[in-house]
Amino acid sequence: MKCRLAGDSLVILELGTTIDPLQHARVVQLAAAVSAASLPGVTDVVPSYGTIGIHFQPLVTDLARLQATVQQVDASLPDVPVTGGVLHEIPVQYGGDDGPDLADIAAWAGCSEDAVVARHSEVEYRVYVLGFVPGFAYLGTVDPTIAAPRRRVPRDHVPAGSVGIAGAQTGIYPSSTPGGWQLIGRTSTVLFDRGRPPGALLAPGDRVRFIPV
């Protein structure tokens, strides 16, 4: 594990550089343990694919103290299982106006639209990271036969609930935003609600299955 400063109030812990479920399970476990430790000066802990961002108050603590404490926390953790987190079943209406790029992905993959839906919905995805907009979860990994690249020209408007593919990842737009992912369906599930704690439905380490409706 590498530890480096990113500015004067953020430490980045680097556990790896790949999209790997076992590595990510360790990231989630360590991030939760660091949060639970309530380290002096730490204001936020943010897990990502293979890194953890620790935001801190530089007048209260520093890199050396954080690194030493985090190493102690890490050494005390047991082996982590890959499976875990909450399983969310997300209903999706595929194709038509809800999935305007489904036909393009089918053509790109050389298969039928039904085959794209089957390959997308038969996988149990892992929530790797939240980002882009509140509640947007990057899920992986997509069946390589339908892992189409992002659109060359992004859309100005993507409806909330849209389900898309971008390379090896899939995701759900929690709100209406611009976006360049290939849209294959749409869900009525609310991914982000500022009135509920926590606001985001999905969290790193959770699992997602899409249910065609």
C-alpha positions as CSV (number, residue, x, y, z in Angstrom):
1,M,0.0,0.0,0.0
2,K,1.4,3.4,-1.1
3,C,0.5,6.6,0.7
4,R,0.9,10.1,-0.8
5,L,-0.3,13.6,-0.4
6,A,-2.7,15.2,-3.0
7,G,-2.6,18.8,-2.0
8,D,-2.4,19.9,1.7
9,S,-5.5,18.2,3.0
10,L,-5.9,14.9,1.2
11,V,-4.0,11.6,1.5
12,I,-4.4,9.0,-1.2
13,L,-3.9,5.4,-0.2
14,E,-3.0,3.2,-3.3
15,L,-3.8,-0.5,-3.0
16,G,-3.7,-1.2,-6.8
17,T,-4.4,0.1,-10.3
18,T,-6.7,-2.5,-11.8
19,I,-10.5,-3.1,-11.6
20,D,-10.4,-6.2,-9.5
21,P,-13.2,-7.4,-7.1
22,L,-10.8,-8.8,-4.4
23,Q,-8.7,-5.6,-4.4
24,H,-11.9,-3.5,-4.2
25,A,-13.3,-5.6,-1.4
26,R,-10.1,-4.7,0.6
27,V,-10.5,-1.1,-0.3
28,V,-14.1,-1.0,1.0
29,Q,-13.1,-2.9,4.2
30,L,-10.2,-0.6,4.9
31,A,-12.1,2.5,4.2
32,A,-14.9,1.4,6.6
33,A,-12.3,0.6,9.3
34,V,-10.6,4.0,8.9
35,S,-13.9,5.8,9.1
36,A,-14.9,3.8,12.2
37,A,-11.6,4.6,13.9
38,S,-12.5,8.3,14.0
39,L,-9.0,9.5,13.6
40,P,-8.3,13.0,14.8
41,G,-8.5,15.5,12.0
42,V,-10.0,13.2,9.4
43,T,-13.1,14.7,7.9
44,D,-14.0,12.2,5.1
45,V,-13.0,8.8,3.7
46,V,-13.8,8.0,0.1
47,P,-13.2,4.6,-1.5
48,S,-12.6,4.2,-5.2
49,Y,-11.4,1.3,-7.5
50,G,-8.0,0.7,-5.9
51,T,-7.5,3.8,-3.8
52,I,-8.9,5.5,-0.7
53,G,-9.0,9.3,-0.3
54,I,-8.7,10.5,3.3
55,H,-9.6,14.2,3.7
56,F,-8.0,15.7,6.8
57,Q,-7.4,19.0,8.6
58,P,-3.7,19.8,8.2
59,L,-3.5,21.8,11.4
60,V,-4.7,18.7,13.4
61,T,-2.8,15.8,11.7
62,D,-0.3,15.1,8.9
63,L,0.8,12.5,6.4
64,A,3.2,10.7,8.7
65,R,0.6,10.3,11.5
66,L,-2.1,9.2,9.2
67,Q,0.1,6.7,7.4
68,A,1.2,5.1,10.7
69,T,-2.3,4.8,12.0
70,V,-3.7,3.5,8.7
71,Q,-1.0,0.8,8.6
72,Q,-2.0,-0.3,12.1
73,V,-5.7,-0.5,11.1
74,D,-4.8,-2.4,8.0
75,A,-2.7,-4.9,9.8
76,S,-5.5,-5.7,12.2
77,L,-8.1,-6.5,9.5
78,P,-9.0,-10.1,8.7
79,D,-9.1,-11.6,5.2
80,V,-12.0,-10.1,3.3
81,P,-14.6,-12.0,1.3
82,V,-15.2,-10.8,-2.3
83,T,-19.0,-11.2,-1.9
84,G,-20.8,-8.9,0.5
85,G,-22.7,-5.7,0.6
86,V,-26.4,-5.3,-0.1
87,L,-27.9,-6.9,-3.2
88,H,-30.2,-4.6,-5.1
89,E,-32.5,-5.8,-7.8
90,I,-33.2,-3.0,-10.2
91,P,-36.1,-3.4,-12.7
92,V,-35.3,-2.1,-16.2
93,Q,-37.4,-1.4,-19.2
94,Y,-35.0,-2.2,-22.1
95,G,-35.1,-0.7,-25.6
96,G,-37.5,1.6,-27.3
97,D,-37.6,5.2,-26.1
98,D,-36.1,4.0,-22.8
99,G,-33.0,2.5,-24.4
100,P,-32.3,4.3,-27.7
101,D,-28.9,2.8,-28.1
102,L,-29.9,-0.9,-27.7
103,A,-30.0,-1.5,-31.4
104,D,-26.6,0.1,-31.9
105,I,-25.0,-2.1,-29.3
106,A,-26.7,-5.2,-30.8
107,A,-25.2,-4.2,-34.2
108,W,-21.8,-3.5,-32.6
109,A,-21.9,-6.9,-30.9
110,G,-23.2,-8.8,-33.9
111,C,-26.2,-10.2,-32.0
112,S,-29.9,-9.5,-31.4
113,E,-31.3,-6.9,-29.0
114,D,-32.7,-9.7,-26.9
115,A,-29.2,-11.2,-26.6
116,V,-27.9,-7.8,-25.4
117,V,-30.6,-7.7,-22.7
118,A,-29.9,-11.2,-21.6
119,R,-26.1,-10.7,-21.4
120,H,-26.6,-7.4,-19.5
121,S,-29.1,-8.8,-17.0
122,E,-27.6,-12.2,-16.3
123,V,-24.6,-10.6,-14.6
124,E,-24.4,-9.7,-10.9
125,Y,-22.5,-6.4,-10.8
126,R,-20.3,-4.9,-8.1
127,V,-20.6,-1.2,-7.1
128,Y,-17.0,0.1,-7.4
129,V,-17.3,3.8,-6.9
130,L,-19.8,6.7,-6.7
131,G,-19.0,9.8,-8.7
132,F,-19.8,12.1,-11.6
133,V,-23.1,13.2,-10.0
134,P,-24.5,12.3,-6.6
135,G,-25.6,8.7,-6.5
136,F,-24.1,7.7,-9.8
137,A,-22.6,4.2,-9.3
138,Y,-20.0,2.7,-11.6
139,L,-20.8,-1.0,-11.9
140,G,-18.7,-3.8,-13.3
141,T,-18.0,-5.7,-15.2
142,V,-20.0,-6.0,-18.4
143,D,-20.0,-9.1,-20.6
144,P,-17.1,-8.2,-23.0
145,T,-19.2,-9.0,-26.0
146,I,-21.5,-6.0,-25.3
147,A,-18.9,-3.7,-23.7
148,A,-19.4,-1.0,-26.3
149,P,-17.4,2.3,-26.0
150,R,-19.0,5.6,-25.1
151,R,-20.8,7.6,-27.7
152,R,-18.6,9.7,-29.9
153,V,-20.9,12.7,-29.3
154,P,-22.5,12.9,-25.8
155,R,-26.1,13.7,-25.4
156,D,-27.1,17.1,-23.9
157,H,-29.9,15.4,-21.9
158,V,-30.1,11.9,-20.4
159,P,-33.3,11.2,-18.5
160,A,-33.0,10.2,-14.8
161,G,-33.1,6.4,-14.4
162,S,-31.4,5.7,-17.7
163,V,-29.2,2.6,-17.7
164,G,-26.1,2.8,-19.9
165,I,-22.9,0.9,-20.9
166,A,-19.5,2.5,-21.3
167,G,-16.8,-0.1,-22.0
168,A,-16.5,-2.7,-19.3
169,Q,-18.8,-0.7,-17.0
170,T,-22.5,-0.1,-16.7
171,G,-24.4,2.4,-14.6
172,I,-27.7,4.3,-13.9
173,Y,-28.1,8.0,-14.2
174,P,-29.6,9.1,-10.9
175,S,-30.7,12.5,-12.3
176,S,-31.1,14.2,-15.6
177,T,-27.7,15.3,-16.9
178,P,-25.6,15.3,-20.1
179,G,-23.9,12.0,-20.7
180,G,-22.1,9.9,-23.3
181,W,-22.9,6.4,-22.2
182,Q,-24.8,4.0,-24.5
183,L,-28.4,3.9,-23.2
184,I,-30.0,0.5,-23.3
185,G,-32.9,0.9,-20.8
186,R,-34.5,2.9,-18.0
187,T,-35.6,2.2,-14.4
188,S,-38.1,3.8,-12.1
189,T,-35.9,3.1,-9.1
190,V,-34.8,6.3,-7.3
191,L,-31.0,6.2,-7.1
192,F,-30.5,9.4,-5.1
193,D,-32.8,11.2,-2.7
194,R,-31.4,14.0,-0.5
195,G,-34.3,13.5,1.9
196,R,-33.2,10.0,3.0
197,P,-30.1,9.0,4.9
198,P,-27.9,8.1,3.1
199,G,-28.9,10.0,-0.1
200,A,-27.4,7.4,-2.4
201,L,-29.2,4.1,-2.8
202,L,-26.0,2.2,-3.8
203,A,-22.7,2.1,-1.9
204,P,-19.3,0.8,-2.9
205,G,-19.2,-3.0,-2.2
206,D,-22.9,-3.5,-2.9
207,R,-24.2,-5.8,-5.6
208,V,-26.7,-5.1,-8.4
209,R,-28.8,-7.3,-10.6
210,F,-30.9,-5.8,-13.4
211,I,-34.4,-7.4,-13.8
212,P,-36.0,-7.0,-17.3
213,V,-39.6,-5.8,-17.1
